[in-house]
Each structure stands twice: as C-alpha cells, then as structure tokens.
Amino acid sequence: MIVEGFVQGVSFRYYTNRQAWQLGVAGWVRNLPDGRVEAVFEGEEAAVNEIVSWCRSGPSSAQVDDVAISWEEPEGLRSFEVRI
C-alpha cells in the first residue's frame, strides 16, 4: 500500500510497526523520497484488513489524504520491520 498526505515526521512508521506487532502481521514499512509511506502486510486476512483500515487514518498526528492498495501473492514474510 502507498499512503499519501502528511505522513512523514509524525511517527507513522513507528505506529504502523506497533499495530503490526499487536495484530501479528508480518511485512515492512518505509518512507518514500516523495513524502509518501509504503507498506507491505502479510498475515491472517482479518488482521491484514484491520491494519489496512488503521492506515487509512494513521496516528493522530498524521493527515492521510489517500491510500492506494494493491494485492499480491504473499512472499512468506515472518516478521515486521521499519525500513529506512
């Protein structure tokens, strides 16, 4: 998924990592050079849907304007990481 808006410098990656850990979702999140955030999630369908829903608003300090989602085959990720 790609998240657009005021999503960098507001701990979006930190809180996404925290949500993923709480939900048992694997994957990663990173800032993009153009100010957007990119994330990949794998796990139980309900948990993935829940974190995707959370990303539509993000942490209270963020302002999410748009979310683009594309579904792909799982890669078999086993943990969640914040990428730089």
C-alpha positions as CSV (number, residue, x, y, z in Angstrom):
1,M,0.0,0.0,0.0
2,I,1.0,3.6,-0.6
3,V,-0.2,6.2,1.9
4,E,-0.3,9.9,0.9
5,G,-0.7,13.0,2.9
6,F,1.2,14.4,5.9
7,V,2.6,11.0,6.9
8,Q,6.3,11.6,7.4
9,G,7.8,13.1,10.5
10,V,4.7,12.1,12.5
11,S,5.8,8.6,13.6
12,F,3.7,6.8,11.0
13,R,6.2,4.1,10.6
14,Y,6.6,3.6,14.4
15,Y,2.9,3.3,15.0
16,T,2.4,1.0,11.9
17,N,5.1,-1.2,13.3
18,R,3.4,-1.2,16.7
19,Q,0.0,-2.1,15.1
20,A,1.5,-4.9,13.1
21,W,3.1,-6.4,16.2
22,Q,-0.1,-6.2,18.1
23,L,-2.0,-7.9,15.2
24,G,0.6,-10.5,14.4
25,V,1.1,-9.1,10.9
26,A,4.4,-9.5,9.0
27,G,5.8,-7.2,6.4
28,W,7.5,-3.8,6.4
29,V,7.0,0.0,6.2
30,R,9.2,2.7,4.8
31,N,9.3,6.4,3.9
32,L,9.5,7.2,0.2
33,P,11.6,10.2,-1.1
34,D,8.4,12.0,-2.3
35,G,6.8,12.2,1.1
36,R,4.6,9.1,0.9
37,V,4.8,6.0,3.0
38,E,4.9,2.5,1.5
39,A,3.9,-0.7,3.4
40,V,3.6,-4.4,2.8
41,F,1.5,-6.6,5.1
42,E,1.1,-10.4,5.3
43,G,-0.9,-12.5,7.7
44,E,-4.4,-13.6,8.6
45,E,-6.9,-11.9,6.3
46,A,-8.8,-10.2,9.3
47,A,-5.5,-8.9,10.7
48,V,-4.3,-7.5,7.4
49,N,-7.7,-5.9,6.8
50,E,-7.5,-4.3,10.3
51,I,-4.1,-2.8,9.8
52,V,-5.1,-1.5,6.3
53,S,-8.1,0.1,7.9
54,W,-5.9,1.7,10.6
55,C,-3.5,3.1,7.9
56,R,-6.4,5.0,6.3
57,S,-6.2,7.4,9.3
58,G,-2.8,6.5,10.9
59,P,-1.6,8.0,14.1
60,S,-3.4,11.1,15.4
61,S,-0.5,13.4,14.3
62,A,-0.9,12.2,10.6
63,Q,-3.2,13.6,7.9
64,V,-3.9,10.8,5.4
65,D,-5.2,12.1,2.1
66,D,-5.2,8.9,0.0
67,V,-4.4,5.2,0.3
68,A,-3.6,3.1,-2.8
69,I,-3.8,-0.7,-2.2
70,S,-2.6,-3.5,-4.5
71,W,-3.0,-7.1,-3.5
72,E,-0.2,-9.5,-4.4
73,E,0.9,-13.1,-3.6
74,P,2.4,-13.4,-0.1
75,E,6.2,-13.6,0.0
76,G,6.3,-15.6,3.2
77,L,7.5,-12.8,5.5
78,R,7.8,-13.8,9.1
79,S,8.3,-10.5,10.9
80,F,7.6,-6.8,10.6
81,E,10.3,-4.2,10.1
82,V,10.7,-0.5,9.6
83,R,12.9,0.1,6.6
84,I,15.0,3.2,6.0
